[in-house]
Each structure stands twice: as C-alpha cells, then as structure tokens.
Amino acid sequence: MRNTRLIRHSLRTAMGLSLTACLSLFSLNASAAGEESPADLLGFQRTGNTLEFTVISTGCTTEDHFRLDVTTTENNATASDEKQPAVILTLVRTKADRCKRMPGPRVISLDIPDKYTGKTAIHISNAFVALRPRG
C-alpha cells in the first residue's frame, strides 16, 4: 500500500513538472513568434511601381501583416560618377500567420513608396527560401 502511494505521488510530481516545462516552452515560442522579423521569400517580382513578394502562408496571411522598410546607401558620387544611392527594401512580417493549413505560397502586392518610384535599381534584403515538397 505504501509503495502504491509513493508511486502515485512520484507520477503526479513527474507529470506536473512535465506540464510546467511544456507550458514554459509554449510561452517562449509564442512570445518569439509575435516579434517582427524580415519575411522569408519564395520569390519576388517588380511590375512598374508594384512589388509582388511570394511568401509562405498557412492560410491567414494578408497584405496587412507586412510593412516595407526602405533604406538607402549613399555612394560617394562625383560629377563624373552619376551613380544613384542604392534603394534597399526589406519586407517585414508584423503579424504571425496562426492558421494551421499546410504551408504554401501567397503573393503579397505592395506599392513602392512615392519617394522611390523613379529608382530603377532596387535591392531586396530578405532571405530567399525554398518551400519543402509535400511528399
């Protein structure tokens, strides 16, 4: 009888510790997922003043979940060197896609900010990734 109580107590303690560890891990992952970060891209296309980014979605991704960060690099241009500053764009995911569908491509269309529409060379700083096959 005493051994049975001891075993039950040990099992309850172990289960409680396991549950606490799982909840702690879940809260860490949930807070990390809520942070803004550069989006991983499957592809990119520019059509006039519209940029089309292909991102990974699990069903709930919309244009509202992103913002476009723009930076420029100033070259030491002289009168004989007419290089324009480089425009560097970063697509930042501001809201996580919490749906549970199989990951797939989703095209996000954003307009180039008016200040940079005349630039011919635009650089994308996001990482490009491959979507894993479903098989």
Backbone as CSV, one residue per row, in Angstrom:
resi,resn,N_x,N_y,N_z,CA_x,CA_y,CA_z,C_x,C_y,C_z
1,MET,0.829,-1.190,0.000,0.000,0.000,0.000,0.869,1.247,0.000
2,ARG,1.914,1.240,0.840,2.805,2.394,0.912,3.521,2.602,-0.420
3,ASN,3.953,1.496,-1.065,4.629,1.612,-2.363,3.700,2.186,-3.420
4,THR,2.444,1.812,-3.381,1.479,2.317,-4.358,1.308,3.823,-4.211
5,ARG,1.209,4.301,-2.964,1.086,5.743,-2.725,2.334,6.483,-3.190
6,LEU,3.471,5.907,-2.918,4.739,6.525,-3.316,4.844,6.615,-4.845
7,ILE,4.409,5.550,-5.510,4.454,5.534,-6.978,3.494,6.581,-7.539
8,ARG,2.281,6.651,-6.999,1.309,7.640,-7.465,1.824,9.061,-7.238
9,HIS,2.408,9.305,-6.066,2.957,10.632,-5.763,4.075,10.985,-6.743
10,SER,4.939,10.024,-7.010,6.042,10.258,-7.947,5.522,10.556,-9.355
11,LEU,4.493,9.811,-9.782,3.924,10.035,-11.107,3.274,11.414,-11.199
12,ARG,2.536,11.814,-10.165,1.909,13.137,-10.164,2.959,14.240,-10.216
13,THR,4.020,14.072,-9.451,5.089,15.068,-9.443,5.744,15.158,-10.826
14,ALA,6.035,14.010,-11.430,6.670,13.987,-12.748,5.755,14.613,-13.799
15,MET,4.464,14.301,-13.738,3.523,14.869,-14.705,3.393,16.376,-14.514
16,GLY,3.386,16.816,-13.274,3.307,18.254,-13.004,4.517,18.993,-13.534
17,LEU,5.709,18.422,-13.315,6.928,19.038,-13.834,6.938,19.058,-15.361
18,SER,6.481,17.974,-15.980,6.428,17.911,-17.444,5.475,18.956,-17.996
19,LEU,4.303,19.083,-17.370,3.325,20.074,-17.818,3.870,21.487,-17.672
20,THR,4.547,21.757,-16.555,5.142,23.075,-16.343,6.193,23.371,-17.409
21,ALA,7.025,22.390,-17.728,8.056,22.576,-18.752,7.429,22.845,-20.113
22,CYS,6.360,22.104,-20.450,5.690,22.302,-21.742,5.065,23.691,-21.828
23,LEU,4.411,24.127,-20.764,3.793,25.449,-20.774,4.845,26.548,-20.880
24,SER,5.975,26.366,-20.211,7.050,27.354,-20.308,7.591,27.432,-21.720
25,LEU,7.789,26.286,-22.342,8.285,26.241,-23.714,7.280,26.885,-24.661
26,PHE,5.987,26.605,-24.477,4.946,27.200,-25.315,4.947,28.709,-25.188
27,SER,5.066,29.235,-23.983,5.027,30.690,-23.818,6.258,31.345,-24.435
28,LEU,7.409,30.678,-24.380,8.606,31.221,-25.027,8.415,31.274,-26.536
29,ASN,7.900,30.192,-27.117,7.679,30.162,-28.567,6.634,31.178,-28.982
30,ALA,5.588,31.329,-28.205,4.527,32.271,-28.558,5.037,33.703,-28.533
31,SER,5.870,34.046,-27.550,6.385,35.416,-27.497,7.394,35.658,-28.608
32,ALA,8.189,34.650,-28.956,9.167,34.812,-30.033,8.460,34.954,-31.380
33,ALA,7.343,34.240,-31.565,6.628,34.302,-32.830,5.941,35.653,-33.026
34,GLY,5.674,36.371,-31.951,4.993,37.644,-32.050,5.895,38.795,-32.450
35,GLU,7.194,38.580,-32.481,8.125,39.646,-32.819,8.140,39.898,-34.319
36,GLU,8.374,41.135,-34.695,8.507,41.476,-36.101,9.849,40.975,-36.614
37,SER,9.846,40.458,-37.836,11.084,39.970,-38.424,10.984,40.016,-39.944
38,PRO,12.134,40.068,-40.625,12.101,40.034,-42.086,11.441,38.741,-42.572
39,ALA,10.581,38.857,-43.556,9.867,37.697,-44.086,10.791,36.864,-44.967
40,ASP,10.638,35.546,-44.885,11.327,34.656,-45.814,10.554,34.678,-47.124
41,LEU,11.265,34.847,-48.231,10.618,34.977,-49.537,10.818,33.728,-50.382
42,LEU,9.774,33.363,-51.103,9.867,32.300,-52.103,10.179,32.898,-53.469
43,GLY,9.801,34.161,-53.654,10.034,34.824,-54.927,9.735,36.305,-54.836
44,PHE,10.088,37.024,-55.905,9.903,38.472,-55.956,9.763,38.891,-57.408
45,GLN,8.883,39.871,-57.645,8.712,40.418,-58.993,8.330,41.882,-58.881
46,ARG,8.875,42.676,-59.801,8.519,44.094,-59.856,7.796,44.354,-61.159
47,THR,6.611,44.951,-61.054,5.836,45.338,-62.220,5.528,46.812,-62.087
48,GLY,6.264,47.657,-62.806,6.091,49.107,-62.694,6.415,49.564,-61.279
49,ASN,5.443,50.147,-60.600,5.643,50.623,-59.232,5.051,49.672,-58.191
50,THR,4.720,48.458,-58.630,4.177,47.459,-57.715,5.196,46.357,-57.497
51,LEU,5.352,45.981,-56.244,6.242,44.887,-55.877,5.391,43.700,-55.458
52,GLU,5.712,42.522,-55.986,4.996,41.304,-55.619,5.968,40.358,-54.934
53,PHE,5.726,40.121,-53.661,6.540,39.219,-52.860,5.784,37.914,-52.676
54,THR,6.422,36.788,-52.948,5.795,35.496,-52.681,6.335,35.001,-51.351
55,VAL,5.426,34.853,-50.372,5.788,34.450,-49.013,5.129,33.121,-48.679
56,ILE,5.521,32.540,-47.559,4.923,31.301,-47.082,3.728,31.647,-46.202
57,SER,2.602,30.988,-46.465,1.382,31.223,-45.695,0.805,29.893,-45.237
58,THR,0.213,29.902,-44.051,-0.522,28.728,-43.584,-2.018,29.019,-43.554
59,GLY,-2.455,29.994,-44.359,-3.873,30.217,-44.547,-4.415,31.577,-44.180
60,CYS,-3.726,32.351,-43.368,-4.297,33.619,-42.897,-3.447,34.839,-43.247
61,THR,-2.469,34.700,-44.099,-1.588,35.813,-44.434,-2.286,36.804,-45.358
62,THR,-2.200,38.101,-45.008,-2.732,39.169,-45.859,-1.679,40.275,-45.970
63,GLU,-1.929,41.240,-46.848,-1.014,42.372,-47.006,-0.877,43.170,-45.707
64,ASP,-1.931,43.166,-44.886,-1.905,43.909,-43.614,-0.889,43.353,-42.619
65,HIS,-0.378,42.157,-42.858,0.573,41.523,-41.949,2.021,41.939,-42.229
66,PHE,2.204,42.851,-43.182,3.557,43.230,-43.604,3.713,44.739,-43.679
67,ARG,4.964,45.157,-43.605,5.315,46.545,-43.901,6.605,46.504,-44.711
68,LEU,6.847,47.573,-45.417,8.033,47.668,-46.263,8.982,48.680,-45.648
69,ASP,10.159,48.219,-45.224,11.194,49.119,-44.705,12.119,49.499,-45.857
70,VAL,12.420,50.777,-45.982,13.260,51.279,-47.069,14.472,51.961,-46.469
71,THR,15.646,51.587,-46.964,16.888,52.278,-46.589,17.641,52.598,-47.877
72,THR,18.489,53.605,-47.807,19.311,53.950,-48.958,20.769,53.982,-48.514
73,THR,21.634,53.696,-49.462,23.062,53.796,-49.203,23.586,54.913,-50.066
74,GLU,24.284,55.825,-49.465,24.847,56.954,-50.199,26.218,56.559,-50.733
75,ASN,26.363,56.597,-52.054,27.676,56.393,-52.671,28.388,57.738,-52.707
76,ASN,29.681,57.715,-52.698,30.448,58.959,-52.813,30.474,59.367,-54.286
77,ALA,29.340,59.869,-54.752,29.213,60.219,-56.167,29.886,61.553,-56.443
78,THR,30.560,61.611,-57.579,31.166,62.854,-58.039,30.455,63.272,-59.316
79,ALA,30.872,64.389,-59.902,30.237,64.875,-61.135,30.404,63.868,-62.273
80,SER,31.541,63.185,-62.332,31.760,62.222,-63.414,31.140,60.863,-63.096
81,ASP,30.830,60.606,-61.844,30.246,59.327,-61.425,28.799,59.574,-61.014
82,GLU,27.870,59.302,-61.919,26.476,59.639,-61.678,25.684,58.487,-61.066
83,LYS,26.293,57.721,-60.203,25.585,56.622,-59.552,24.591,57.174,-58.541
84,GLN,23.407,56.600,-58.557,22.390,56.989,-57.596,22.551,56.141,-56.333
85,PRO,22.065,56.654,-55.192,22.092,55.825,-53.990,21.271,54.551,-54.203
86,ALA,21.729,53.457,-53.656,21.011,52.190,-53.786,19.810,52.189,-52.854
87,VAL,18.687,51.700,-53.349,17.482,51.566,-52.546,17.401,50.115,-52.090
88,ILE,17.348,49.922,-50.782,17.295,48.576,-50.213,15.958,48.412,-49.507
89,LEU,15.191,47.399,-49.928,13.876,47.131,-49.359,13.909,45.875,-48.507
90,THR,13.192,45.910,-47.404,13.032,44.740,-46.547,11.545,44.573,-46.261
91,LEU,10.999,43.419,-46.620,9.614,43.104,-46.290,9.602,42.523,-44.876
92,VAL,8.924,43.220,-43.963,8.909,42.821,-42.553,7.527,42.280,-42.215
93,ARG,7.507,41.058,-41.648,6.242,40.481,-41.177,5.946,41.058,-39.808
94,THR,4.799,41.720,-39.672,4.424,42.362,-38.414,3.420,41.543,-37.615
95,LYS,2.787,40.567,-38.266,1.801,39.726,-37.590,1.983,38.288,-38.059
96,ALA,2.061,37.365,-37.115,2.266,35.957,-37.457,0.996,35.358,-38.052
97,ASP,1.165,34.395,-38.949,0.051,33.643,-39.537,-0.218,32.464,-38.606
98,ARG,-1.304,32.503,-37.886,-1.605,31.492,-36.869,-2.531,30.376,-37.367
99,CYS,-2.849,30.361,-38.657,-3.687,29.292,-39.184,-2.889,27.992,-39.248
100,LYS,-3.587,26.886,-39.416,-2.956,25.560,-39.311,-2.915,24.796,-40.632
101,ARG,-3.191,25.467,-41.758,-3.156,24.789,-43.044,-1.733,24.413,-43.437
102,MET,-1.619,23.548,-44.426,-0.317,23.176,-44.973,0.340,24.428,-45.546
103,PRO,1.608,24.696,-45.220,2.272,25.896,-45.751,2.285,25.905,-47.277
104,GLY,2.024,27.076,-47.838,2.014,27.224,-49.281,2.342,28.655,-49.667
105,PRO,2.536,28.925,-50.950,2.890,30.272,-51.399,1.689,31.219,-51.375
106,ARG,1.968,32.484,-51.090,0.945,33.544,-51.101,1.623,34.796,-51.635
107,VAL,1.041,35.440,-52.624,1.611,36.649,-53.218,1.094,37.871,-52.469
108,ILE,2.019,38.703,-52.025,1.725,39.950,-51.330,2.124,41.087,-52.264
109,SER,1.176,41.959,-52.624,1.452,43.086,-53.520,1.493,44.380,-52.724
110,LEU,2.571,45.112,-52.873,2.741,46.408,-52.217,3.271,47.404,-53.226
111,ASP,2.872,48.651,-53.076,3.371,49.710,-53.949,4.691,50.250,-53.420
112,ILE,5.560,50.625,-54.344,6.814,51.273,-53.964,6.450,52.651,-53.407
113,PRO,7.027,53.052,-52.282,6.741,54.395,-51.763,7.055,55.462,-52.820
114,ASP,6.213,56.495,-52.890,6.329,57.533,-53.921,7.728,58.125,-54.029
115,LYS,8.399,58.270,-52.923,9.731,58.871,-52.897,10.739,58.069,-53.726
116,TYR,10.485,56.762,-53.901,11.453,55.882,-54.566,10.939,55.318,-55.886
117,THR,9.837,55.826,-56.427,9.269,55.245,-57.648,10.147,55.446,-58.876
118,GLY,10.959,56.475,-58.922,11.812,56.725,-60.083,13.088,55.899,-60.102
119,LYS,13.378,55.187,-59.054,14.614,54.402,-58.981,14.484,53.146,-59.833
120,THR,15.519,52.891,-60.621,15.486,51.701,-61.459,16.064,50.488,-60.749
121,ALA,17.040,50.702,-59.874,17.675,49.587,-59.175,17.158,49.511,-57.739
122,ILE,16.523,48.400,-57.433,16.033,48.155,-56.077,16.609,46.829,-55.616
123,HIS,17.144,46.818,-54.418,17.723,45.612,-53.840,16.816,45.102,-52.733
124,ILE,16.666,43.779,-52.652,15.846,43.147,-51.632,16.781,42.504,-50.615
125,SER,16.595,42.821,-49.325,17.493,42.283,-48.301,16.954,41.022,-47.622
126,ASN,15.734,40.600,-47.966,15.151,39.408,-47.351,15.860,38.147,-47.826
127,ALA,15.765,37.104,-47.005,16.307,35.800,-47.384,15.319,35.093,-48.309
128,PHE,15.837,34.410,-49.308,15.011,33.606,-50.193,15.144,32.144,-49.768
129,VAL,14.010,31.466,-49.656,13.979,30.074,-49.200,13.197,29.234,-50.202
130,ALA,13.302,27.934,-50.055,12.534,27.003,-50.888,11.458,26.361,-50.020
131,LEU,10.273,26.183,-50.588,9.190,25.509,-49.892,9.417,24.014,-50.029
132,ARG,9.369,23.315,-48.918,9.601,21.868,-48.950,8.476,21.163,-49.701
133,PRO,8.827,20.113,-50.460,7.773,19.360,-51.165,6.853,18.665,-50.164
134,ARG,5.610,18.441,-50.566,4.605,17.866,-49.673,4.685,16.359,-49.568
135,GLY,5.566,15.713,-50.259,5.593,14.253,-50.280,6.499,13.646,-49.345
